[in-house]
Amino acid sequence: MRVTFNTFPNGLIDQLSRLNTQQNGFQAETATGQRITNAEDDPASVRRVLDMQGETKTLDQYQRNISRHQELASASFTAIKQSKSLVDRAAEIATLADGTKSPETLKTLGIEVDSLLAQAVQLSNTKNRGDYIFGGTVPDKEPFTVTRDASGSITGVSYGGNTELPSSEISEKVLLSSQTIGANSTGSGGRGLFVDSASGADIFQHLISLRDNLNSGNAAAINKTDLANLQKDENSFLFHIGTNGVVQSRLEATTAIVKQRSDSLTKLVSKEADADLADTLVKLNQTQTAYKAALQSGGKILSQSLLDYLR
């Protein structure tokens, strides 16, 4: 078999090119800490890394949803707790109207109840980040509006929201809402916070009735009707406080699970894609040594002439 003059130089160039490519690869691994730069470096690992990165992005979205729910649940809890305190005070006032108080005293208490009514309307229109939180899926419209008489006193409160609740995923196929509908007069479905026909709660109408009975000196109606109605309102707020607590506990538990999964995926991606620095440096050394040796050997061989063989 005839060996041409170009065989050795071409082989040397190919070898040097391969060694140079390996050197560049190991140097890139050392600089970036990543053993995979291009998809062809390890197609199977690249596929696994991409899948895990996709799952991580999904988990990040779940965490953002959970954080938003926690914020809304906290804002709702504050409003519910303050509303319960308001009802407790109204019940105390109703208890004071025992028939022994003078008309002037009852009217003074009526003024306080009127103030409590205004506070209840204010709480029912609580906002978070510019959105009303008790209007169901109607965040941009004031859920409760009032009707006033000629003297400016509130005579009625109407609900402009709906009985649907906004929800979002906190885990695979798990939808959750951290909000509460402000009112439900349908008799079915979710329980309304301020007004609920099924449980008999209606904080606005009950405060209006108490105020009017105080102003008219009707102690009998207060003791017979208003106190019992205020108890329904208090029970409603207690129910929602308990429900809110359950939601917040669930969100905390889900946060821990999502974080654990995210941390686990981060470790798996690192294991799949990160370079072993010590091993990479050893391979880089070996490749550089082989490259130098190939240069030296090739240079020595190519510098020889025919006369060197004839001597």
N, C-alpha and C positions, 0 to 999 in steps of 0.2 A: 504494500500500500504506500502510495507516494504522499509525503507530507509537504505541503506547500510552505513557502517562506512566511506567509501571513498567519499560519495557524497559531503559532505561539503568541504573537502580539495581540491577535484578536481574542484569544483565550484569556490573556492577562487583563485586557481591557474589561472583558465581561466580569472577571473575578473582582477586579478593583471596583467596578460599578456596583456589584452586589454588596461588597463590604461597605462601600460608602453609603448605600441606601440603609443598611443595617445600623451603621453609626448614626445617621440622621434620625432614624427611628428611636434608638436608645437615648439619644440626646434629647429628643422631644419628650420622651417618657420622663426623663430626669427633670426637665424644666417644668412640665405641666403636672406631673404626678399621675398622669392618665396613661394606661397602656393601650387604649383604643383611641386612635385619631380619626381613622376612616372606617366606614362600614365593612370594607373588605379585610380589615385587620382581624376581626373575629365576628362573622355574621350572626352566629348563634347568640353570642353575648350581647351584641348590639340590639338584637330583637328583644332579649330579656330586659335590658336596660330601658329601652323605649317603652315597653309595657309597664314597667315599674314607675317610670317617670310620669306616664299617663295616669296611673293610679294615684300617685302622689298629688298631682294637680286636682284630681277629683276630691281627695281628702282635704286639700287646702280649701276648696269651695265649701265642703261640709263645715269646716271650722269657721269660715266666714259667716255661713248661715247660722251656726250655733251662737256665735258672738252677737249677731244681730238679735237673735231670739232672747238671749240673756239680757241684752240692753232693754228690749221691749218688756220682758217679764219684770225687770226691776222697776221700770217706769210705771207699769200697771200696778205692781204691788204697793208702791208709794201712794198712788191715787186711791187704791182700794182701802188701805189702812187709814188714810186720812178721812175717807168717807165714813168708815165705821166709827171713828172717833166723833165725827159730826153727828151721826145717828145716836151714839151713846149720850151725847150732850142733850140732844132733843128729847130723849127718853127721860133724862133727869129733869128737864123743864116740865115735861108732861106730868111727872110724879109730883112736882111741887104744886101743880094746880089741883089741890085736893079739896077745893071748896071753901077753904078758910082764907084765901088771899083776896085782897081788895081788887076791884076792877082796874085800878091804876097799876097795881103790881102785875096783874095778868097782861095788861097792854104792854108793859115794859118787857115782860118775857116774850110777848109776841114780836116785839121789835128784834129781839135776839134771834128768834126762830126765822124771821124774815132774812136776817143776815146769814143764817145757816143755809137757807134755801139758795141764796145767791152763791155761796161757797160750793154747794153741791152741783150747781150748774157749771161753775168754773171747773171743778174737778172732772165732770163728765166730758168736758171739751179739752182734756189734757192732750198736749202734743209731745211728740218726740221727733227730733230732726225735721220739724216742720209738718209732720203728718199727724192727723188725729188718730188716736189709738183705740178709741171705743166706737168707731163707726163701721166696724166690719171691714168689707173690702172697698170702702169709700173713704180713703185717707185724706182727700183734698177738700172735703166739705164738712163744715161744723156739724157734728152729729146731733146736738141738742140745741134747739132754739126756743126762746121764751115768748110768751104773750103777756103783755102788761095792760093794766087798766089806766084810767086817766091820771091817777096819782103816781103812776110808775111802779106799782106793786106787781110782782109776778103772779099771774092768775092761771098759767098753764105752761107746760113744757112738752114739746113734741120732738119725736125722734126722726132724723133724716137719713140715718145709716141703714144697713141691712143686717140680716142674721147669718151672713157668711163670714168665715174667718180666713185671712190670708195665711198660707202655709208654705213651707219649703222643706227640701230634703235635708236631713241631718245624718242620714246613713242610706245605704242602698235600699230604695223603695220604701223608705220610712219618712213620711211627711209629718210635720209637727207645726202647731201654731202656739205662740206664746201670748196671744192677745185674748181679749174677752169682748164679746159683743155688748154694747151699751144697753140695749133693750130688746126684748122679744115678747111680742104680744100675740104670737101665733098659738101658744099653748103647747108647742112641741119643738124639738130641736135643742140647740144650745141654750143654756140658762143666761138670761140677761142680767147685767150687773146692777143697773139702777132701776130698771123696770122689767118685771117678769110676770106675765099673767099666770103662768103655771104655779108659781110659788106665792103669788099675791104681793110681791115686792113692788113698790112704786114710791121711791124716796121723795120725789118731787110733789106728787099729789098728797102724800101723807104729811109732808111739812106744810104745804099750803093749808090743809085741813086743820092742823094743829095751830098754825098762826091765826087763822080765822076764828077758831073756837076760843083762843086766848083773847083775841080782840073783842069778841062778843060776850066773854065771861061764861061760856058754856062748859063748865067744869065736868058736868056729867058726860058729855060727848067725848071729852078728852080721856077720862078714865075708862069709859066703856069701849071706845072705838080707836082713838089715836094711839094709845099705849100698845094695843094689840097689833096695830098695823106697823108701828115702829119696830116691834119685835120681829116681824116678818122681814123687814129691811135689814135688821141686824143679822138675822140668820142667813140672809142672802150674801151679805158681805163676808161672813165667816166661811161660808161655802167656797166663795171665790178666793179667799185667802189660802184655804187649804189646797184648792186646785192649783193655784199659782205656785205654792211651795212644792207640790209634786212635779210640776213642769220644770222648775228650776233645778230640782234634784236630778231629774232625768237628763237635763242639759249638761250638768256637771259630770255625770257618769259617762255620757256620750263623748264629751270633750276628752276625758281620760282615755277612752278607747281609741278615738281618732288619733290622738297624739301618740299613743303607743304604736299604732299601725304605721304612722308616718315615720317615726323614729326607726322602726324595724326596716321599712323600705329604704330609708337613707343608708342604713348599714349594708343592706343587700346590694344596692347600687354601687356603693363604695367597694365592696368585695368583688363585684363583677368587673368594674371598670378601672379601679385604682391600680397603679403599678406598685410592685414590690421594689422599693428603692434600692435596697441592698443587692438584690438579685440583678436588677437593671444595671447597676454600676459595675458589677462583676462582668456581665455580658458586654457592656460598653468597652471595658478594659481589654477583654479578649478580642473583640472586633478591631479595636485600634491597633493592638499588637499584630494581629493577622494582616491588617492593611499595610502597616509599616514593613512587615516581613515580605509581603508580596511586592511592594515597591522596590525594596532592596534586591530581592532575588531577580525580579524582572529587569531591573537596571543593570545588574551584573551580567545577566545572560545576553541582553540586547547589545551590550557594549563590546562583546567578543566578536572577532572577525574569523574568517576561514583560516588565516595564518595561525590563530591560537590553537586550532585543532591539528594543524600539520606539524607543529613543533614536537 
